[in-house]
Amino acid sequence: MNDMNDLFKVIVKKKVVPIIVEFCLEESLEVIIKPQAFPDVDWDVTLKISDIKKAVEVGVFLRENRIDVAGFDPQKNKKPATLKKGKEDLKEEETEIQSKDNPNEKSIF
């Protein structure tokens, strides 16, 4: 990785900082922690990641601890929910299709 892509930034609350520091010590990751100017309750945590294996470990750690990554909007990556149709809905659709196919046929709908 080059110098531009090996830094990974997260913005966290003060109570999460010790958890991240402990993880970085266990995984031997270089970390820079700075207070944010505004809002003053958040902290910038920058991790230096040297290889893809460490990147995956950091990603798993952040997801397990529900820590959001700076500049990443999880709403953009969510897939739209698909509705599963029940048997009654499918039967209604079939009768509608049949009545459209045969307009002379009488239907109770």
Residue pairs with C-beta under 8 A, 6 or more apart in sequence:
1 49
1 50
1 51
6 48
6 49
6 50
7 46
7 47
7 48
7 49
8 46
8 47
8 48
8 49
8 55
8 58
8 69
9 44
9 45
9 46
9 47
9 69
9 70
9 71
10 20
10 44
10 45
10 47
10 62
10 67
10 68
10 69
10 70
11 36
11 42
11 43
11 44
11 45
11 68
11 70
12 20
12 42
12 43
12 45
12 67
13 41
13 42
13 43
14 41
14 43
16 65
16 67
17 33
17 43
17 45
19 65
20 31
20 33
20 45
20 67
21 31
21 33
23 29
23 61
24 30
24 31
24 47
27 54
27 57
27 58
29 47
29 48
29 49
29 54
29 58
30 47
30 48
31 45
31 46
31 47
31 48
32 44
32 45
32 46
32 48
33 43
33 44
33 45
33 46
34 43
34 44
34 46
35 42
35 43
35 44
36 42
36 43
36 44
44 70
47 58
49 55
49 58
61 67
62 68
62 69
68 74
85 93
95 107
95 109
96 109
98 105
98 107
99 105
99 107
99 109
